[in-house]
């Protein structure tokens, strides 16, 4: 139950859902004060005129809080170091931003003495889980309002009609009513023709960061990224800030059609959904980091880290960032990055990333061992004994089967 004069902190983007939510809250929670909060994780133009629109539509005030640097260093970089990719394709662009956004909402709610946090995630989606698990982990005393789970609006078309009936400007064209989520790591697109899996995406309507590979330059472009303990620190020999690095990689990747993914994924709530994702800079960063790990990590650590990467991705996707398991996995990942230091050269060409060499002072590649020319560190004669021991279980099993056949 809500009392008059209670404060509700709304996760506000200025998009269709949250534009509808402000008047809906005013109509259904009379007397409550709405504090709209836009957490700036790099959505760029989405923040234009946001404060004025929120207040015009009924919010008491609107806060725009810039957390881009924190987003990169405390959320994106741990994910990159883990090589976390969901279902082999998705670089978790929306997923990784949600715990930080929810954390900021909690901070604002506590500072403003608010009792409630409201979000615009749908009852079919993953974001409701990501927001609410974070709120429960950080401030279990706060109430949560999720309009999509309780109102009678059933579609984006009905949302548009709701706004038009109240004389509120619709923040998009009807024919462009894709559901989008953007930040400095990626831009996602859902809805319209994408809801039918056999439809090819209409890229001329979709893409906003990247060109298609067909439209990319006919000449490849080289770049070099230098890492220190798994963290990127230089681009083409120049020391760059995390934010500058991401912006420059996004521009480079977008120019060459890198990181465009069309994915049918398994949502946490049990259904499949389809989306098109643009992650140009992130795709480059993942590729470069992995190339350096190939050079610097031993075989067993690499194999185990691949398992950790899958579990890490599941936790991020499912909103379990503020959990003991995620923190423990990050501790393991950090330990593996102690010697992941060096540089990686890449070639970008028409949607492709091509390795162009890597080096590290901690490289485990030893030319004396790898060369076809026998060196002091390796004797071909040692291989026979190794194979005999390594293959002993197979030999024992074959002998058992042979004896069993004789005794039938």
Secondary structure, DSSP 8 states (H G I E B T S, - for coil): ---TT-EEEEE--SSHHHHHHHHHHHHHSTT-EEEEEEEESS-GGGGTTHHHHHHHTT-SEEEEEE-HHHHIIIIIHHHHHHT--BTTTB--HHHHHHHHHHHHHHHHHHHTT--EEEE---TTSSHHHHHHHHHHHH-TTSEEEEGGGTSS--SHHHHHHHHHHTT---SS-GGG--EEEE-SS-EEEESGGGGSTTS---HHHH-SS---GGGS-SS-EEEEEEEETTEEEEETTEE--HHHHHHHHHHHHHHTT--EEEEEEE-TTS-EEEEEEE-HHHHHHHHHHHHHHHHHS-HHHHHHHHHHHHHHHHHHHTT--SSHHHHHHHHHHHHHGGG--EEEEEEEETTEEEEEEEE-TT----HHHHSSS--TT--TTHHHHHHHHHTHHHHHHHHHHHHHHHT-
